[in-house]
Amino acid sequence: METRKEQNGILEGVIWKQLLVFFFPILIGTFFQQLYNTVDTVIVGQFAGKEALSSVGGSSSQIINMVVGFFTGLTAGGTVLISQAYGASHRQRMEEAMHTSYAFGIIGGIGLGIAGVAAAPLILGMMNTPAELMEMSTLYIRIYFSGLVFVFIYNMGAAILRAIGDSKRPLYYLVVCCVVNIILDLVLVLYFGLGVLGVAVATLISQAISAVMVTWTLMHKVECMKLSFGKIRLHREMLVNMLKIGFPSGLQASMYSISNMIVQAALNLLGVDTMAAWTAYGKIDSIFWMINSSFGIALTTFVGQNFGAGKWERVKRGTNVCLGMAVGTALCLTAVLMTTGRFLLGIFTGDAAVVEIGLTMMRSIAPAFVLFVFIEIFSGSLRAQGYTFVTTVISVLGVCVFRIIWVSLITPGKGLTWIVACYPISWMMCATLVSVYYFYKQKRIIWRMEGKSGP
């Protein structure tokens, strides 16, 4: 373990190079993970119509994102504990955190999967899903949730590998499974004509394969720890610490999804064309979220390991370097979307009215992407150091509560532009508050590490 630590470039290497070396496999992996649903939407949108497109995306996508986002946030607790233990060379704590994380993923996947299958019609109805889309949307959600345990196992296993600096193998597995998903989509939709049912089954099978591969790797291919089915259980102390860090992150992620569901419900009232446009725009919009979240994941591992090793200066410098790279990338991406938006939307649908609605959404939201970078990077750095409560409160109030008020009181009767305006406004509020808290908290941490009582 000591040799492993000495060879760990995250603790010793050039900061920007180490961040990028870790960032790109995460980004590409996130891209292929997102490609699962994107391929589904492209195929059904082009070959099964805008109703099928709205069923695979739209309300269905928002419900799935809420559940998976909450669990992914919870995995941050295990990731932070493992990365800190790895940086401090505590093998026993690493293995306890890994087995606790796996047990939590299995239990959560089965439990939430059953709940999702049972509650799908109720939730879709609460989101004002049009009657003509209810049957297909319910079918898609139920098949997806029946395999939710595979999604949870893969995400947990991949997070564990990334926590020790291995971002390549999760990428390889996603590439393989994405290829399988595309092939199955084409066969089941184009050849057998199964439509929404076909893409749902293809996604389920692909996710099961990814879960098996990442589990096998942790059992046989990781030097510093070994997954054993006989040891998978909830270690009480580790679970408490994991939830202490992960629950606020999961709550924050779910608040974003819940607020998106509230916006989705308002947009659903505007008709199928608006739902289809929101689905298509969401797939393009996801490019930014993939990049931004990849920077956040890379920074969380970087900060977690260096924080565990007591390398405070690298923690501070790594956060600043990552912020600069993420801001520059966001500005470049915004420019690209603003100039090629019509072409990109046309990939998902040939309906001219849908494309025009999508362009309105893009022009209202994309210029504000850079604001969210500050939320992601500063929150990620604080999370890796074990501080998540305040940033979660800011997100709950500034994102979810604000959007509920906005959609309920401000936008009724005012149309699409007013509805989507809640995104840039809420980002501006949260970015300001998170930035202020980050600099305040870092000053307090420095004083504590220097043995002082504080300012």
Helices and strands as residue ranges (DSSP letters): H 2-6, H 9-12, H 15-47, H 50-56, H 58-87, H 91-126, H 131-146, H 148-163, H 168-185, I 186-191, H 196-220, G 229-231, H 236-268, H 272-308, H 312-348, H 352-365, G 366-368, H 369-384, H 389-395, I 396-401, H 402-405, I 406-410, H 416-420, H 422-449
